[in-house]
Amino acid sequence: MVRTYIVGTDGEGYTVETLEDAYGLGSIGFSAEVLNTEDATVLFGDIGSSAYDPTTDTRRDVTFTEVTVKLADGEEVSASIQNDAPYLLLLDAGTEVSDAAFHTKDGEFLYSDCYGEPLTGYNGEHSDIYTDADIQAAMDTVMTYFETEFKGCTLTQLCYPGDASADLFTEWAEECEADEAIVLYSSFDTDTSGGDGSLEPNTTYDDFQWILVRDNGGTWEVKTYGYG
């Protein structure tokens, strides 16, 4: 399911309007996006009337009933949803969303299982160096790289360290001969095989660094990663 949205304010709340939609054979059956503003964290998306299960490569008709938002602090927030309709949850500003479960009358679908990536949006501290879109683009680049190159691992956290690391950004930009550099920090878990075998099995890696560079405000590129 692919849809384009406009999210706007409506008094003290927010509204979401569906503009265009298209359905494909590979559509999961629901979507979710995280929007972070100075006043609120908003989770919104759309619900279909059937669901594709990537684990069995099958599609079946379902009746969606509820979405449960899983927060980084372990708390959960739930709201009712219905087939063929958009939904929107308004959360406190700065709330970190880690995943979402979409319940049906006979089961549930976890966003991260269906889409192969965590449900995140940039909600860190304000930066005078990069815009939220810049930081989110860097995070998206890391998540895409992680999904491809870190098979058997689960990314659990990804964050921007703040402008206090500006000197580190400058050092990496100079070393990589790039206009700009950014450093992100992550946590992830390995499976019983240690990913591709180069990592410790059944281990949590914290403060794992990702160095990305770009030129002329272009696309971020993962240059290196690890501990350093």
Residue frames as a rotation matrix with the C-alpha (Angstrom) as fourth column:
MET 1
0.580 0.815 0.000 0.00
0.815 -0.580 0.000 0.00
0.000 0.000 -1.000 0.00
VAL 2
-0.630 -0.774 0.067 1.44
0.776 -0.629 0.035 3.36
0.015 0.074 0.997 -1.02
ARG 3
0.528 0.837 0.145 -0.19
0.820 -0.547 0.167 6.62
0.219 0.031 -0.975 0.01
THR 4
-0.594 -0.645 0.481 0.74
0.507 -0.764 -0.398 10.29
0.625 0.007 0.781 0.19
TYR 5
0.246 0.668 -0.702 -0.35
0.966 -0.106 0.237 12.36
0.084 -0.736 -0.671 3.19
ILE 6
-0.302 -0.295 0.907 -0.64
-0.029 -0.948 -0.318 15.93
0.953 -0.122 0.277 4.37
VAL 7
0.013 0.253 -0.967 -0.53
0.963 0.258 0.080 16.25
0.270 -0.932 -0.240 8.15
GLY 8
-0.423 -0.103 0.900 -1.70
0.104 -0.992 -0.065 19.59
0.900 0.066 0.430 9.50
THR 9
-0.977 0.080 -0.197 -2.89
0.186 -0.127 -0.974 21.22
-0.103 -0.989 0.109 12.68
ASP 10
-0.214 0.965 0.148 -6.56
0.281 -0.084 0.956 21.36
0.935 0.246 -0.254 13.58
GLY 11
0.799 0.391 0.457 -6.96
-0.278 -0.434 0.857 23.57
0.534 -0.811 -0.238 16.63
GLU 12
0.282 -0.697 0.659 -4.89
-0.920 -0.001 0.392 21.86
-0.272 -0.717 -0.641 19.31
GLY 13
0.378 -0.101 0.920 -4.73
-0.014 0.993 0.115 18.56
-0.926 -0.056 0.374 17.43
TYR 14
-0.655 -0.620 -0.432 -3.59
-0.521 -0.043 0.852 17.14
-0.547 0.783 -0.295 14.12
THR 15
0.572 0.805 0.160 -5.41
-0.370 0.427 -0.825 15.81
-0.732 0.413 0.542 11.09
VAL 16
-0.639 -0.735 0.227 -4.26
-0.129 0.392 0.911 13.53
-0.759 0.552 -0.345 8.28
GLU 17
0.450 0.774 -0.445 -5.63
-0.592 -0.115 -0.798 13.58
-0.669 0.622 0.406 4.76
THR 18
-0.125 -0.440 0.889 -5.14
0.421 0.788 0.449 10.81
-0.898 0.431 0.087 2.22
LEU 19
-0.053 0.044 -0.998 -4.34
-0.661 -0.751 0.002 12.24
-0.749 0.659 0.069 -1.20
GLU 20
0.176 0.024 -0.984 -3.42
-0.898 0.413 -0.151 9.34
0.403 0.911 0.094 -3.48
ASP 21
0.124 -0.173 0.977 -3.34
-0.637 0.741 0.212 5.60
-0.761 -0.649 -0.019 -3.01
ALA 22
0.190 -0.109 -0.976 -2.14
-0.852 0.476 -0.219 2.56
0.488 0.873 -0.003 -4.87
TYR 23
0.507 0.043 0.861 -2.19
-0.603 0.731 0.319 -1.12
-0.616 -0.681 0.396 -4.00
GLY 24
-0.050 -0.583 -0.811 0.31
-0.911 0.360 -0.203 -3.70
0.410 0.729 -0.549 -5.20
LEU 25
0.576 0.288 -0.765 0.59
-0.144 0.957 0.251 -7.45
0.805 -0.035 0.592 -4.83
GLY 26
-0.225 -0.777 -0.587 3.41
0.578 0.378 -0.723 -7.01
0.784 -0.503 0.364 -2.33
SER 27
-0.127 0.226 0.966 1.58
-0.517 -0.846 0.130 -4.55
0.846 -0.483 0.225 -0.09
ILE 28
-0.951 -0.254 -0.179 1.77
0.029 0.502 -0.865 -5.49
0.309 -0.827 -0.470 3.58
GLY 29
-0.119 0.976 -0.182 -1.72
0.747 0.209 0.631 -4.16
0.654 -0.061 -0.754 4.34
PHE 30
0.849 0.316 -0.424 -0.84
0.517 -0.662 0.542 -1.30
-0.109 -0.679 -0.726 6.67
SER 31
0.086 -0.839 0.538 1.61
0.499 -0.431 -0.752 1.59
0.862 0.333 0.381 6.84
ALA 32
0.756 0.088 -0.648 3.19
0.635 -0.338 0.695 3.61
-0.158 -0.937 -0.311 9.64
GLU 33
0.038 -0.737 0.674 5.20
0.491 -0.574 -0.655 6.83
0.870 0.356 0.340 9.73
VAL 34
0.251 -0.056 -0.966 6.65
0.932 -0.257 0.257 8.80
-0.262 -0.965 -0.013 12.64
LEU 35
0.203 -0.126 0.971 6.53
0.437 -0.876 -0.205 12.60
0.876 0.466 -0.123 12.47
ASN 36
-0.025 -0.303 -0.953 8.40
0.993 -0.120 0.012 14.59
-0.118 -0.945 0.304 15.12
THR 37
0.278 0.127 0.952 7.64
0.324 -0.945 0.031 18.25
0.904 0.300 -0.304 15.84
GLU 38
-0.721 -0.550 0.422 8.53
-0.152 -0.468 -0.871 20.60
0.676 -0.692 0.254 18.67
ASP 39
-0.309 0.707 0.636 5.06
-0.939 -0.334 -0.084 20.06
0.153 -0.623 0.767 20.15
ALA 40
0.497 0.595 0.631 4.36
-0.648 0.739 -0.186 16.38
-0.577 -0.316 0.753 19.58
THR 41
-0.841 -0.540 0.028 5.39
-0.407 0.665 0.626 13.02
-0.357 0.515 -0.779 18.18
VAL 42
0.192 0.957 -0.217 2.80
-0.850 0.052 -0.524 11.78
-0.490 0.285 0.824 15.69
LEU 43
-0.824 -0.293 0.486 2.37
-0.039 0.884 0.466 8.21
-0.565 0.365 -0.740 14.47
PHE 44
0.162 0.909 -0.383 0.12
-0.630 -0.204 -0.749 7.94
-0.759 0.363 0.540 11.44
GLY 45
-0.901 -0.432 0.023 -0.58
-0.254 0.572 0.780 5.70
-0.350 0.697 -0.625 8.51
ASP 46
-0.131 0.850 -0.510 -3.23
-0.981 -0.036 0.192 3.75
0.145 0.525 0.839 6.66
ILE 47
-0.505 0.092 0.858 -5.03
-0.341 0.892 -0.296 0.44
-0.793 -0.442 -0.419 7.04
GLY 48
-0.684 0.253 -0.684 -6.18
-0.652 0.208 0.729 -1.91
0.326 0.945 0.023 4.30
SER 49
0.364 0.865 0.346 -8.58
-0.924 0.382 0.018 -4.86
-0.117 -0.326 0.938 4.34
SER 50
0.952 -0.180 -0.248 -6.10
0.130 0.970 -0.204 -7.65
0.278 0.162 0.947 3.66
ALA 51
0.570 -0.794 0.209 -2.60
-0.691 -0.326 0.645 -8.43
-0.444 -0.512 -0.735 4.85
TYR 52
0.629 -0.506 -0.591 0.46
-0.293 0.550 -0.782 -9.96
0.720 0.665 0.197 3.27
ASP 53
0.846 -0.372 0.383 2.50
-0.274 0.312 0.909 -12.28
-0.457 -0.874 0.162 5.50
PRO 54
0.410 -0.749 -0.520 6.14
-0.863 -0.136 -0.486 -12.26
0.294 0.648 -0.703 4.28
THR 55
-0.372 -0.580 0.724 6.99
-0.798 0.599 0.071 -15.30
-0.475 -0.552 -0.686 6.40
THR 56
-0.189 0.385 0.904 4.56
0.224 0.913 -0.342 -17.50
-0.956 0.138 -0.259 4.43
ASP 57
-0.955 -0.197 -0.222 4.32
-0.131 -0.393 0.910 -15.43
-0.267 0.898 0.349 1.22
THR 58
-0.474 0.868 0.148 0.52
0.846 0.402 0.350 -15.41
0.244 0.291 -0.925 1.44
ARG 59
-0.903 0.322 0.283 -2.21
-0.347 -0.937 -0.041 -12.76
0.252 -0.135 0.958 1.51
ARG 60
-0.518 0.782 -0.347 -5.52
0.797 0.589 0.137 -13.08
0.311 -0.206 -0.928 3.33
ASP 61
0.020 0.642 0.767 -8.50
0.005 -0.767 0.642 -10.92
1.000 -0.009 -0.018 4.22
VAL 62
-0.566 -0.222 -0.794 -8.34
0.780 0.167 -0.603 -9.59
0.267 -0.961 0.079 7.78
THR 63
0.597 0.690 0.411 -10.22
0.393 -0.697 0.599 -7.23
0.699 -0.196 -0.687 10.07
PHE 64
-0.544 -0.837 0.057 -7.87
0.423 -0.333 -0.843 -4.80
0.725 -0.434 0.535 11.79
THR 65
0.489 0.791 -0.368 -8.98
0.673 -0.074 0.736 -3.74
0.555 -0.607 -0.568 15.27
GLU 66
0.961 -0.187 -0.203 -6.17
0.051 -0.603 0.796 -2.00
-0.271 -0.776 -0.570 17.16
VAL 67
0.390 -0.914 0.112 -2.64
0.184 -0.042 -0.982 -0.64
0.902 0.404 0.152 16.87
THR 68
0.911 -0.209 -0.356 -0.28
0.359 -0.028 0.933 -0.86
-0.204 -0.978 0.050 19.84
VAL 69
0.616 -0.727 0.304 2.66
-0.246 -0.544 -0.802 1.55
0.748 0.420 -0.514 19.75
LYS 70
0.690 -0.485 -0.538 5.74
0.720 0.537 0.440 0.22
0.075 -0.690 0.720 21.53
LEU 71
0.890 -0.334 0.312 7.88
-0.332 -0.941 -0.060 2.96
0.313 -0.050 -0.948 23.08
ALA 72
0.111 -0.962 -0.248 11.61
-0.162 0.229 -0.960 2.87
0.981 0.147 -0.130 23.71
ASP 73
-0.501 -0.302 0.811 11.06
-0.797 -0.206 -0.568 3.08
0.339 -0.931 -0.138 27.49
GLY 74
-0.988 0.087 -0.126 9.02
0.115 0.966 -0.233 -0.15
0.102 -0.244 -0.964 27.47
GLU 75
-0.451 0.880 -0.150 5.61
-0.168 -0.248 -0.954 1.53
-0.877 -0.405 0.260 27.73
GLU 76
-0.798 0.274 0.537 2.82
0.603 0.383 0.700 0.91
-0.014 0.882 -0.470 25.22
VAL 77
-0.545 0.680 -0.490 0.02
-0.419 -0.727 -0.543 3.08
-0.726 -0.091 0.682 23.82
SER 78
-0.749 0.342 0.568 -2.97
0.594 0.727 0.346 1.58
-0.295 0.596 -0.747 22.00
ALA 79
-0.497 0.651 -0.574 -5.72
-0.591 -0.738 -0.325 2.97
-0.635 0.178 0.751 19.79
SER 80
0.182 0.671 0.719 -8.59
0.276 0.667 -0.692 1.55
-0.944 0.324 -0.064 17.77
ILE 81
-0.695 -0.331 -0.638 -8.20
-0.532 -0.361 0.766 1.27
-0.484 0.872 0.074 14.00
GLN 82
0.308 0.823 0.477 -10.44
-0.077 0.522 -0.850 0.04
-0.948 0.225 0.224 11.22
ASN 83
-0.179 -0.370 0.911 -10.12
0.780 0.511 0.361 -1.31
-0.599 0.776 0.197 7.70
ASP 84
-0.112 0.083 0.990 -9.71
0.929 -0.345 0.134 1.03
0.352 0.935 -0.039 4.74
ALA 85
0.891 0.382 0.244 -9.14
0.267 -0.877 0.399 4.15
0.366 -0.291 -0.884 6.85
PRO 86
-0.093 -0.939 0.331 -6.21
0.027 -0.334 -0.942 6.31
0.995 -0.079 0.057 7.98
TYR 87
0.716 0.242 -0.655 -5.25
0.646 0.123 0.753 6.53
0.263 -0.962 -0.068 11.65
LEU 88
0.015 -0.704 0.710 -3.29
-0.045 -0.710 -0.703 9.00
0.999 -0.021 -0.043 13.78
LEU 89
0.585 0.070 -0.808 -1.88
0.776 0.242 0.582 8.84
0.236 -0.968 0.087 17.31
LEU 90
0.447 -0.383 0.808 -0.70
-0.222 -0.923 -0.315 12.00
0.866 -0.039 -0.498 19.07
LEU 91
0.493 -0.394 -0.775 2.11
0.814 0.524 0.251 11.41
0.308 -0.755 0.580 21.60
ASP 92
0.818 -0.242 -0.523 4.13
0.178 -0.757 0.629 13.71
-0.548 -0.607 -0.576 23.83
ALA 93
0.788 -0.598 -0.149 6.99
-0.478 -0.440 -0.760 15.60
0.389 0.670 -0.632 22.19
GLY 94
-0.141 -0.959 0.246 10.25
-0.975 0.091 -0.203 13.66
0.172 -0.269 -0.948 22.37
THR 95
0.481 0.368 0.796 8.55
-0.543 0.838 -0.059 10.27
-0.689 -0.404 0.602 22.69
GLU 96
-0.539 -0.731 -0.419 10.73
-0.817 0.333 0.470 7.55
-0.204 0.596 -0.777 21.16
VAL 97
0.634 0.772 0.048 8.76
-0.696 0.597 -0.399 5.01
-0.337 0.219 0.916 19.13
SER 98
-0.439 -0.857 0.271 10.49
-0.660 0.512 0.550 1.64
-0.610 0.063 -0.790 18.65
ASP 99
-0.987 0.158 0.007 7.80
0.124 0.745 0.655 -0.52
0.098 0.648 -0.755 16.99
ALA 100
-0.379 0.924 0.050 4.07
-0.888 -0.348 -0.301 -1.00
-0.261 -0.158 0.952 16.44
ALA 101
-0.919 0.187 0.346 1.81
0.210 0.977 0.029 -4.06
-0.333 0.100 -0.938 16.50
PHE 102
-0.552 0.765 -0.331 -1.26
-0.820 -0.427 0.382 -4.11
0.151 0.482 0.863 14.26
HIS 103
-0.773 0.290 0.564 -3.92
-0.147 0.783 -0.604 -6.36
-0.617 -0.550 -0.563 15.76
THR 104
-0.554 0.682 -0.477 -6.58
-0.574 0.102 0.812 -8.25
0.603 0.725 0.335 13.85
LYS 105
0.408 0.811 0.418 -9.43
-0.888 0.247 0.387 -10.41
0.210 -0.529 0.822 15.11
ASP 106
0.997 0.002 -0.074 -7.23
0.008 0.991 0.134 -13.51
0.074 -0.135 0.988 14.87
GLY 107
0.351 -0.931 -0.098 -3.66
0.936 0.346 0.067 -12.29
-0.028 -0.115 0.993 15.41
GLU 108
0.773 -0.164 -0.612 -1.24
-0.019 -0.972 0.236 -9.43
-0.634 -0.171 -0.755 14.99
PHE 109
0.594 -0.637 0.492 1.43
0.694 0.096 -0.714 -8.11
0.407 0.765 0.499 12.64
LEU 110
0.454 -0.540 -0.709 4.57
0.484 -0.518 0.705 -6.45
-0.748 -0.663 0.026 14.01
TYR 111
0.922 -0.059 -0.383 5.86
-0.305 -0.722 -0.621 -3.57
-0.240 0.690 -0.683 11.89
SER 112
0.088 -0.994 -0.066 9.52
-0.891 -0.108 0.442 -4.56
-0.446 0.020 -0.895 12.24
ASP 113
-0.271 -0.131 0.954 8.81
0.064 0.986 0.154 -8.17
-0.960 0.103 -0.259 11.23
CYS 114
0.572 0.643 0.509 6.84
0.553 0.156 -0.819 -7.17
-0.606 0.750 -0.266 8.14
TYR 115
0.988 -0.152 -0.030 9.06
-0.133 -0.732 -0.668 -4.35
0.079 0.664 -0.743 6.92
GLY 116
0.562 -0.813 -0.153 12.41
0.745 0.578 -0.332 -5.71
0.359 0.073 0.931 8.11
GLU 117
-0.519 -0.719 0.463 13.38
0.373 -0.678 -0.634 -2.50
0.769 -0.156 0.620 9.92
PRO 118
-0.535 0.319 -0.782 12.56
0.796 -0.120 -0.594 -0.71
-0.283 -0.940 -0.189 13.17
LEU 119
0.372 0.713 0.595 9.87
0.761 -0.601 0.244 1.95
0.531 0.362 -0.766 13.21
THR 120
-0.112 -0.512 -0.852 11.82
0.856 -0.485 0.178 5.09
-0.504 -0.709 0.493 14.07
GLY 121
0.627 0.166 0.761 11.84
0.555 -0.781 -0.287 8.78
0.547 0.602 -0.581 13.38
TYR 122
-0.490 -0.867 0.089 14.37
0.524 -0.374 -0.765 11.37
0.697 -0.328 0.638 14.40
ASN 123
0.674 0.713 0.194 13.34
0.240 -0.459 0.855 12.68
0.699 -0.530 -0.480 17.79
GLY 124
0.012 -0.777 -0.629 16.65
0.984 0.121 -0.130 13.64
0.177 -0.618 0.766 19.33
GLU 125
0.103 -0.033 -0.994 17.86
0.571 -0.816 0.086 16.99
-0.814 -0.576 -0.066 20.55
HIS 126
0.956 0.278 -0.098 17.78
0.112 -0.649 -0.753 20.06
-0.272 0.709 -0.651 18.34
SER 127
0.034 -0.968 0.248 20.80
0.861 0.155 0.485 20.58
-0.508 0.197 0.839 16.10
ASP 128
0.576 0.048 -0.816 22.15
-0.188 -0.964 -0.190 23.86
-0.795 0.263 -0.547 14.78
ILE 129
-0.530 -0.839 -0.124 24.40
-0.413 0.128 0.902 21.96
-0.740 0.530 -0.414 12.37
TYR 130
-0.975 0.221 -0.020 21.91
0.112 0.571 0.813 19.70
0.191 0.791 -0.582 10.63
THR 131
-0.295 0.948 0.122 18.18
-0.915 -0.317 0.249 19.84
0.274 -0.038 0.961 10.06
ASP 132
-0.014 0.396 0.918 15.94
-0.591 0.737 -0.327 17.04
-0.806 -0.548 0.224 11.32
ALA 133
0.908 0.375 -0.187 15.60
-0.351 0.438 -0.828 15.94
-0.228 0.817 0.529 7.68
ASP 134
0.211 -0.921 -0.327 19.40
-0.794 0.034 -0.607 15.75
0.570 0.388 -0.724 7.34
ILE 135
-0.540 -0.424 0.727 19.68
-0.815 0.480 -0.325 13.57
-0.212 -0.768 -0.605 10.42
GLN 136
0.330 0.741 0.586 16.75
-0.455 0.668 -0.589 11.38
-0.827 -0.072 0.557 9.44
ALA 137
0.808 -0.089 -0.583 18.26
-0.555 0.220 -0.802 10.88
0.199 0.971 0.129 5.97
ALA 138
-0.279 -0.960 -0.008 21.51
-0.846 0.250 -0.471 9.74
0.454 -0.125 -0.882 7.59
MET 139
-0.380 0.223 0.897 19.57
-0.655 0.620 -0.432 7.36
-0.653 -0.752 -0.090 9.83
ASP 140
0.720 0.694 -0.023 17.66
-0.474 0.467 -0.747 5.97
-0.508 0.548 0.665 6.84
THR 141
0.410 -0.663 -0.626 20.96
-0.740 0.159 -0.653 5.35
0.533 0.731 -0.426 5.07
VAL 142
-0.609 -0.643 0.464 22.32
-0.791 0.454 -0.410 3.44
0.053 -0.617 -0.785 8.06
MET 143
-0.020 0.686 0.727 19.14
-0.558 0.596 -0.578 1.36
-0.830 -0.418 0.371 8.41
THR 144
0.840 0.289 -0.458 19.23
-0.538 0.344 -0.770 0.40
-0.065 0.893 0.444 4.73
TYR 145
-0.003 -0.940 -0.342 22.91
-0.761 0.224 -0.609 -0.52
0.649 0.259 -0.716 4.97
PHE 146
-0.533 -0.175 0.828 22.34
-0.790 0.452 -0.413 -2.45
-0.302 -0.874 -0.379 8.20
GLU 147
0.457 0.820 0.346 19.52
-0.579 0.569 -0.584 -4.48
-0.676 0.067 0.734 6.68
THR 148
0.828 -0.154 -0.540 21.71
-0.464 0.354 -0.812 -5.49
0.316 0.922 0.222 3.74
GLU 149
0.059 -0.976 -0.212 25.09
-0.451 0.163 -0.878 -6.01
0.891 0.147 -0.430 5.39
PHE 150
-0.722 -0.299 0.624 24.20
-0.684 0.174 -0.708 -7.12
0.103 -0.938 -0.330 8.95
LYS 151
0.078 0.748 -0.659 22.13
-0.483 0.606 0.631 -10.22
0.872 0.269 0.409 8.30
GLY 152
0.099 0.037 -0.994 21.11
0.601 0.794 0.089 -12.02
0.793 -0.606 0.056 11.47
CYS 153
-0.828 -0.367 -0.425 21.32
0.560 -0.503 -0.658 -8.82
0.028 -0.783 0.622 13.53
THR 154
0.262 0.960 0.100 18.54
0.893 -0.281 0.352 -6.66
0.366 -0.003 -0.931 14.94
LEU 155
-0.690 -0.458 0.560 18.98
0.294 -0.885 -0.361 -2.90
0.661 -0.084 0.745 15.15
THR 156
0.003 0.702 -0.712 17.42
0.977 0.150 0.152 -1.69
0.214 -0.696 -0.686 18.41
GLN 157
0.635 0.184 -0.750 18.57
0.443 -0.883 0.158 1.94
-0.633 -0.433 -0.642 18.67
LEU 158
-0.136 -0.654 0.744 20.03
0.959 -0.275 -0.066 4.60
0.248 0.705 0.665 16.42
CYS 159
0.731 0.428 -0.532 20.72
0.610 -0.760 0.227 8.15
-0.307 -0.490 -0.816 17.58
TYR 160
0.381 -0.560 0.736 22.45
0.311 -0.672 -0.672 11.43
0.871 0.485 -0.082 16.81
PRO 161
-0.076 -0.494 -0.866 24.96
0.956 0.212 -0.204 12.31
0.285 -0.843 0.456 19.57
GLY 162
0.746 0.389 -0.540 24.29
0.546 -0.822 0.163 16.05
-0.381 -0.416 -0.826 19.45
ASP 163
0.854 -0.368 0.368 26.21
0.039 -0.660 -0.750 19.09
0.519 0.655 -0.549 18.28
ALA 164
0.704 -0.634 0.321 28.76
-0.541 -0.184 0.821 18.56
-0.461 -0.751 -0.472 21.04
SER 165
0.292 -0.579 0.761 30.36
0.443 0.787 0.429 16.09
-0.848 0.211 0.487 18.62
ALA 166
0.959 0.165 -0.231 30.90
-0.097 -0.574 -0.813 18.80
-0.266 0.802 -0.535 15.98
ASP 167
0.172 -0.971 -0.165 34.70
-0.897 -0.223 0.381 18.52
-0.407 0.082 -0.910 16.22
LEU 168
-0.321 -0.231 0.918 34.41
-0.028 0.972 0.234 14.79
-0.946 0.049 -0.319 15.52
PHE 169
0.685 0.625 0.374 32.30
0.409 0.095 -0.908 15.52
-0.603 0.774 -0.191 12.44
THR 170
0.794 -0.424 -0.436 34.96
-0.581 -0.741 -0.337 17.94
-0.180 0.521 -0.834 11.18
GLU 171
-0.177 -0.913 0.368 37.77
-0.702 0.379 0.603 15.43
-0.690 -0.151 -0.708 11.77
TRP 172
-0.100 0.202 0.974 35.97
0.380 0.913 -0.150 12.72
-0.920 0.355 -0.168 9.79
ALA 173
0.897 0.440 -0.031 35.09
0.164 -0.399 -0.902 15.10
-0.410 0.804 -0.430 6.97
GLU 174
0.460 -0.809 -0.365 38.74
-0.854 -0.516 0.066 16.09
-0.242 0.281 -0.929 6.64
GLU 175
-0.359 -0.627 0.691 39.96
-0.430 0.768 0.474 12.49
-0.828 -0.126 -0.546 6.85
CYS 176
-0.029 0.459 0.888 37.47
0.607 0.714 -0.349 11.35
-0.794 0.529 -0.299 4.20
GLU 177
-0.920 -0.374 -0.115 38.02
0.175 -0.658 0.733 14.47
-0.349 0.654 0.671 2.07
ALA 178
-0.268 0.918 0.292 34.30
0.893 0.123 0.432 15.26
0.361 0.377 -0.853 2.11
ASP 179
-0.357 0.218 0.908 32.32
-0.066 -0.976 0.209 18.44
0.932 0.015 0.363 2.59
GLU 180
0.061 0.494 0.867 30.40
-0.949 -0.240 0.204 17.10
0.309 -0.835 0.454 5.58
ALA 181
-0.620 -0.172 -0.765 30.43
0.031 0.969 -0.244 14.17
0.784 -0.175 -0.596 7.96
ILE 182
0.178 0.678 0.713 28.04
-0.891 -0.196 0.409 12.96
0.418 -0.708 0.569 10.62
VAL 183
-0.842 -0.434 -0.319 28.44
-0.227 0.823 -0.521 10.29
0.489 -0.366 -0.792 13.30
LEU 184
0.280 0.944 0.177 25.54
-0.758 0.104 0.644 8.22
0.590 -0.314 0.744 14.57
TYR 185
-0.771 -0.476 0.424 25.50
-0.637 0.568 -0.521 5.77
0.008 -0.672 -0.741 17.47
SER 186
0.141 0.833 -0.534 23.57
-0.720 0.457 0.522 2.50
0.679 0.311 0.665 17.53
SER 187
-0.436 -0.163 0.885 22.75
-0.701 0.678 -0.221 -0.58
-0.564 -0.717 -0.409 19.54
PHE 188
0.214 0.543 -0.812 22.00
-0.878 0.472 0.085 -3.95
0.429 0.695 0.578 17.99
ASP 189
0.251 -0.022 0.968 21.64
-0.635 0.751 0.181 -7.61
-0.731 -0.660 0.175 18.91
THR 190
-0.495 -0.447 -0.745 23.23
-0.845 0.446 0.294 -10.58
0.201 0.775 -0.598 17.16
ASP 191
0.664 0.733 -0.149 21.67
-0.699 0.679 0.226 -14.01
0.267 -0.046 0.963 16.65
THR 192
0.804 -0.294 0.517 23.14
-0.136 0.755 0.641 -17.43
-0.578 -0.586 0.568 17.48
SER 193
0.603 -0.595 0.532 25.47
0.798 0.453 -0.398 -17.28
-0.004 0.664 0.748 14.46
GLY 194
-0.039 -0.619 -0.785 26.85
0.496 -0.694 0.522 -13.84
-0.867 -0.369 0.334 15.26
GLY 195
0.413 0.275 -0.868 25.41
-0.543 -0.691 -0.477 -12.30
-0.731 0.668 -0.137 12.13
ASP 196
0.756 -0.204 -0.622 27.72
-0.550 0.317 -0.773 -13.30
0.355 0.926 0.127 9.28
GLY 197
0.761 -0.457 -0.460 30.02
0.553 0.828 0.091 -14.99
0.339 -0.324 0.883 11.78
SER 198
-0.166 -0.883 0.439 32.29
0.428 -0.466 -0.774 -12.00
0.888 0.060 0.455 12.38
LEU 199
-0.162 0.210 0.964 30.44
-0.712 -0.702 0.033 -10.89
0.683 -0.681 0.263 15.53
GLU 200
-0.961 -0.151 0.231 29.92
-0.275 0.596 -0.754 -12.53
-0.024 -0.789 -0.614 18.91
PRO 201
-0.491 0.827 -0.276 26.76
0.308 0.461 0.833 -14.70
0.815 0.323 -0.480 18.96
ASN 202
0.376 0.799 -0.469 23.82
0.739 0.047 0.672 -13.67
0.560 -0.599 -0.573 21.16
THR 203
-0.437 -0.638 -0.634 25.46
0.865 -0.492 -0.101 -10.38
-0.247 -0.592 0.767 22.04
THR 204
0.780 0.626 0.009 24.28
0.617 -0.765 -0.185 -6.78
-0.109 0.150 -0.983 22.37
TYR 205
-0.383 -0.879 0.285 26.54
0.911 -0.410 -0.041 -4.15
0.152 0.244 0.958 20.84
ASP 206
0.683 0.580 -0.444 26.10
0.667 -0.743 0.054 -0.66
-0.299 -0.333 -0.894 22.30
ASP 207
0.544 -0.435 -0.717 27.58
-0.230 -0.900 0.371 2.70
-0.807 -0.036 -0.590 21.21
PHE 208
-0.078 -0.489 0.869 28.46
0.773 0.520 0.363 1.24
-0.630 0.700 0.338 17.81
GLN 209
-0.119 -0.061 -0.991 29.49
-0.159 -0.984 0.080 4.15
-0.980 0.167 0.107 15.59
TRP 210
0.308 0.213 0.927 28.47
0.895 0.266 -0.359 4.91
-0.323 0.940 -0.109 12.00
ILE 211
-0.334 -0.475 -0.814 30.41
0.079 -0.875 0.477 7.53
-0.939 0.095 0.330 10.05
LEU 212
0.345 0.523 0.779 28.63
0.875 0.122 -0.469 8.99
-0.340 0.844 -0.415 7.03
VAL 213
-0.568 -0.557 -0.606 29.83
0.231 -0.815 0.532 11.66
-0.790 0.163 0.591 4.59
ARG 214
0.451 0.650 0.611 28.36
0.824 -0.041 -0.565 13.72
-0.342 0.759 -0.555 1.76
ASP 215
-0.751 -0.657 -0.057 29.32
0.554 -0.676 0.486 16.48
-0.358 0.334 0.872 -0.67
ASN 216
-0.942 0.315 0.120 27.35
-0.185 -0.781 0.597 19.58
0.281 0.540 0.793 -1.64
GLY 217
-0.456 0.806 0.378 24.38
-0.770 -0.144 -0.621 18.62
-0.446 -0.575 0.686 0.54
GLY 218
-0.263 0.309 -0.914 23.90
-0.764 0.511 0.393 15.42
0.589 0.802 0.101 -1.45
THR 219
0.710 0.583 -0.395 23.16
-0.313 0.764 0.565 11.85
0.631 -0.278 0.725 -0.40
TRP 220
0.342 -0.558 0.756 24.76
-0.889 0.070 0.453 10.45
-0.305 -0.827 -0.472 2.74
GLU 221
0.444 -0.303 -0.844 27.17
-0.357 0.804 -0.476 7.54
0.822 0.512 0.249 2.27
VAL 222
0.959 -0.182 0.219 28.29
-0.127 0.414 0.901 5.10
-0.255 -0.892 0.374 4.96
LYS 223
0.455 -0.870 -0.191 32.06
-0.714 -0.228 -0.662 5.48
0.532 0.438 -0.725 5.01
THR 224
-0.580 -0.603 -0.548 32.99
-0.098 0.719 -0.688 3.27
0.809 -0.345 -0.476 7.95
TYR 225
0.528 0.761 0.376 31.58
-0.558 -0.022 0.830 1.88
0.640 -0.648 0.413 11.19
GLY 226
0.198 -0.416 -0.888 32.60
0.526 0.809 -0.262 0.18
0.827 -0.415 0.379 14.43
TYR 227
0.874 -0.020 -0.486 34.37
0.447 -0.360 0.819 1.28
-0.191 -0.933 -0.305 17.58
GLY 228
0.101 -0.890 0.444 37.03
0.846 -0.158 -0.510 3.92
0.524 0.427 0.737 17.32
